[in-house]
Structure formats: C-alpha cells, structure tokens
C-alpha cells in the first residue's frame, strides 16, 4: 500500500502518513528522525517532535466513483420479454 506524503510542520520534510480509523480526511505521520540528529548525547534514538501528529491527508475528502446501473423504464422492461 502506497502512503501519501505530507510535509511535517516541525522539520519540513515529506513524511508518509497512514490513515486514521474513522476519519477519512486525517492521517498520522509515521515516526521519523529529526533532520540533523538520530541519537541524543546518551546514544538513544530521537524522534522528530512532529512524529505521530495527526494531519490532513492531501486527498482526504475523496469519494468512491461507483457506477450505478441505469434505471430500466417500463417500455425497456417490456422489450426484454
């Protein structure tokens, strides 16, 4: 599954955003490192402050394009029999 990328407000990098259950137009940024550092002075991994933020997805309000069968009129129905 290809995830849309959204710019993180904290580090300004494009980060993948996964869907949030029940909120079609929202996504959660994946955990990511800040641009300049991956570890703190004690050698622990550091996450960007924007990691796991809920964001608007670029195509969140899209609707499914569903083709409905055309209505059959009485005249067309009579022609079938």
TASUL-V796876 format. One line per field, one symbol per residue. ss: DSSP state (H for helix, E for strand, - for the rest). phi: phi as a letter, one per 30 degrees, with the letter a starting at -180 (. if undefined). psi: psi as a letter, one per 20 degrees, with the letter a starting at -180 (. if undefined). A space follows every 50 residues. Layout:
# TASUL-V796876
ss=???
phi=???
psi=???
This chain:
# TASUL-V796876
ss=---EEEE------EEEEEEE--EEEEEEE---------E-----E----- ---EEE-----------------HHHHHHH-
phi=.ccdcbddddcicdbdbcdceibdccbcdddbddecbcbdecicdccddd eiddbdddbdcdcdccdcdddcddddddddc
psi=ppqqpqpphgikqpqqpqqppjnhjqrpqqpqqqhhqhqrhjkqqpqqii pjqprpqhlhjqqpoppqpqpprhghghhh.
